[in-house]
Amino acid sequence: MKHVFPLLALGLGLVTGFAAEASARDPVIIQHPPPRVPAVDVEPFLDAGCVRSDDTLDCSASPTIQPFGCFGNTLHIDEALGGLAPRVAIASCNADAREDGAVGIVNLGCMLPQKRRYLLATGGGRFELLDTAAAFLERFAPVTSQAEALGFAVALTTATPEDTIEINDGRDFLVDRIETTNVRKVRGGYRVRLFDMEVCGCGLHPTSAVDYFVPNSGRVRVAARAQVYQFSGFVCID
């Protein structure tokens, strides 16, 4: 979990500072309709004894889920994965990266580092753990739809969708034009716009708009990246 603290609240006597390169005027924001993605199925996790709260599943009372070693016995639901095919109940089951031999698809967290993994329901009360990108590709490739492309880009990177971007006093914009998350069909696959914030430590934590190319093979790669906004003042994230 990320913990965000303004430095002033820590008693360090630092006040908000503005970056010299911040945009002098509000940017033009192109608000795309959110990609249409089916809802993620979570019923098998509930049947296994997990309890849902918003986008998390507390599985501390589930003898079926506990052996998979999910950090804090908690699963995380990401609605962006609802378009994966074949369709399956899926939730992230992160591993504690401080443990010897921990394996995962991407690295998450700061002072409490984790490795993202995915738990799938395979029917009959059974579950399967995917803890590498290769295993994820083997299970879900090829990518044949915009909804699948979104799921691959989110599952295999640290970036996330932003369906709405609002002008507010909490951040400085670094560009004159921003497009929200969208998925476009291109030659050989799809181009997916996501957003990725620089986390950990103290600073302005710029967020980049990242365009990922998701080919039919599912091997996601960065096509373009540009910083688009940052916090108006120094913030500590651990």
N, C-alpha and C positions, 0 to 999 in steps of 0.2 A: 504494500500500500504506500502511496506517496503522501508525504506530509509537507504542506506548504506553509511557510512562515515569512511574513514581511520582516525584513531585518530590523525595522524600528521596534517591532514587538519583542525582539530579542534583547532590547536595551543597548544596541550597539551605536545608537546616536546617528544612524545613517538615514537620510531622507530620500524620497524618490528622485532618481536622476533620469534624464532623458537622453536617448541616443542621438548623436548628431545626424545620423543618416535617416532618422524617422521622417515619414512623409509629412509635408507641411499641410496637407489637406486630406480630408477623408477620401478613401479610395472608392472606386466604383466596384460594387460587389455584384457579381453575376450569380443569382440564386437559382441553381438547378433543382428541379423536382427530385426528391430523394429516390434513389434506385428502388425499383419494386422487387422486394425479396420476401419469400414465404416466411412465416414465423418459425422459429426453431422449436422442434419437438422436445419437450423436457419430461413428458409423462413417465418414461422408463426410470428416470432418476427419482421422481416422486414415488413411484411404485417401490423403489429400492429403499425408501425411508428417508430421503432427503427432504428438506423443508425449504421452499422458495421464499426469498425476500428480494423484491425488485429483480436485479440482474445477477443475483447470487443464489447458490444452493448450499445450505448447511447440511452436510452429510455426516456430522459427528455421531449420529445415532444409527448410521447405516453400516451393518457388518459386511455388506457386499462392496461398498465403495471404499471403506477404510484401508483395505490392503493395497490400494493403488498409491498411497502416500501423497495424496493431494495436500498442498500446503494449507495448514489450518483446517483440514477436512472440509475445505470449501471449494466448490466448483463455480465457475463464472460463465454466464450465458452471454453470448455475443450474437445479436440478431443479424449481423452482417453475414453470418455463416448459414443462414436459412436456405440459401440457393444452391448449396453444394449437392452434387449428384454422384452416386445414388443418395437419395434423401435419407438422413439418419439422425437420431437424437444425438446431439453433440454438445459438449461443454468443456471449457479448459480446466485442466487438473494440473496446476503448476507445482513444480518440484522446488524444494529449498536448495538453491544453488550453492550453499555453504557445505552441503553434504558431499562427501567423497563419492566420485563417480556419477554425480547428477548429470542427466542428459536432458536436452530439450530442443525445441525448434528455434526459439529466439530468447535472448536474455532480457529480463525485466527487473525493475526495482533498483534501489540505491543501497541504503544500509541493510536492507533485508532483500538481497538479490534472489530472484527466482528464475526458473526456466519454464517457458510455456510448453505445455503438453496438452493433448486432447484425449478425452475419454468418450468413446462411442458405445451406444447400446446396440448389441448385435442380435437381440431377440432372446426370449425365454429367460429373462432376468440376467443375461450375461453381458459383460462389457469388455471392450478392447482398448488398450492404450496406444496412442500414436505419439512417439516421443522424438521423432526425427522428421526433417523435411522430406526425406526419401520415402518414409512410410506414409506420409500424408499424400504425396504425389501418387504413390502406388494405389492408394485407396480411392482417390477422387479424380485423378486425371483420366481423360483429357478434359479441357475446359471448352465448353460448347455454348455458353450463354453469358449474358452480361451479369446475371446474378451469381453465377459460378465464379466469374472473373473477380468480382468484388470479394467474395469469400476467400479466394486464394490470396489476394493482395493483403487482406486483413490478417489472415491466419499465419502467413509466412513472413510478416514484417512487424515492426513496432508501430507502424502508422495506423491512424484511425480515421473514420469518416467524419466530416463536418458538413451537415446538411444545412446549417444556418450560421451565418457570420454576421454579428451585429457590431455597430460602432458604439464603443463605450469608452469611459475614461480609464479603464484598467490596462489598456495596452496601446502601444504605438504601432502604427502601420508603416511598413517599409517599402511598399509598392503602391502604385496608383490603381491597380486593378487586380481583383481576386475572384476566382471561380470556386464555388463550393464543390463538394464531392459529386462526381459524375462518372459514368462509364460509357466509353465509345468503342464501337467496333472499328478496328483498323486492320490493315493487311496482316494476316498471320495470327491475329488474336484480338486483344482488347487493351485499351488504355484506361487506367483507373486513377482518378485523382483522390489522394488521401492527404492527411496532415500529420506531421511528426514533430513533436516538441523536444528540444534538448533538455533533458532532465538531469537531476543530481547536482548537488552543490549550490552555491549562491551566485546569482547573476540575473540577467534579464530574460534568460531562457527563451531564445527565439524559436518560433514555430515555422517550419518550412512546408510549403505546398510541394508534394511529391507526386509526380506522374509515374506510375508503374506500367511497364509493358507486361501483360500477362498473355504469353503465347498459348496455343492450344495444348502444348506439352505441360503447361502449368509452372514452368520454371520462371518465376517472377524476377524481373530485374528493373532497376531504376532507369527511366527514360529521361527525366528532367527533375531538377530540384532547385527551389529558390526560397530564401527566407522571406516571409510575408508579414509577420508581426511579432512583437515581443512585449513582455510586461513593461509598464511605464516606470517601475522602480525595481530595485534589487529584491529578489525573492529567494529564500532558501528552501530546497526540496531535498529531503533525505529518504 
